[in-house]
Amino acid sequence: MLHIDESDLQPLTIFHVGDIIRLISVTMRIKPIATLVVPLEVKEWFKRFCRHHDLIYFKDGPSDSYQTRVSVCVNEETKKLRKFLRSSKMEGGSLFVNIREKSNIAHEKKIVTDFLQMVNRLEGKMYGYPDCCVEFHAQKGPSSRAKAYEEFLESRRDQSVPVEFWAVAHAPCSSTCQETFALGRKYLGAVAEFSESLGRYVESRLLLPRFYQTGGGRFIDLQPLDYYRYREDLAVSKEQFEMEVRSRLPQPIEIVLCDVPKPYVLVEASEEPPYKTAFPNSDMIGTMWLAYTPEFGAYMVNARTGKLALYIISSKWIPKVGEEWRSKANFRICRSIKTAKKEEHIKM
Ligand SMILES: [Zn+2]
């Protein structure tokens, strides 16, 4: 993994790569606003960075013992508009749920649906997302994130996703969305212009394989390791792990030894042993044995300590989150490629 040359930018390595791209894109004034997960250990550095670059920042979502959610923008009006849109959704929260679930007056349901779609459209525009993707997301909701990843999979391009698709914050309307590709390229250009070494660092992080729980939404980056080079240092051998996995996941099982850097967000949840379902969680950082059955589930242990990091199967998890999250893209590793000057690559 590359490093960042500038010592004053070192704390950025603690951020998720997507958040680095969004922060720098706002700093370079090519993105109007971004909402980031800021790890608590670099919160003070983040505030200094914002002051230095004349960025306005404000709390924008829940905080916990790991992180806080913050939005950054460059003018007060953007901040006020963001707060207004967010509060319109939050304040309507339980009323909307009640009307959707209980009201038998069709036009009331339609008012709620239209209102939430309108707020989503305005938010999408405000964040600078492409119109095609904003409309798609407004119509289909959050689980539509999986669509582009399903398309990559179906067309056998899930091992060669253009890095631009992983540089954007929005859900692409399709795996061939030219607007998404162009926006991703623009963001990456802004990062490289801000700092050449940061640009190289960001690119190397985007090129790491990613393990997805749901298409597009929850993932961890991973650096595959050569077992024969590391096996002396491991508490859990390949054979041991393979045996453990066979009683927990059905075939076809894929297994990988890997280093996992800190994920974009850390989730805490009350667990129901033998399952461990919080994804991504803090026990996943380090040298891991990861096994997964595509679409079905995953099992992961720390290879140096043997501690369980993840055990989740779709029949436990889908009932909790809803059938709309079931996707062929669940529980898979995607890989990305650089697409220098090859925009024709994603044309239909
Ligand atoms: Zn689009």
Residues whose N, C-alpha, C, O or C-beta is under 5 A from the ligand:
A	BS01	ZN	P130 C132 C133 P172 C173 S174 C177 E179
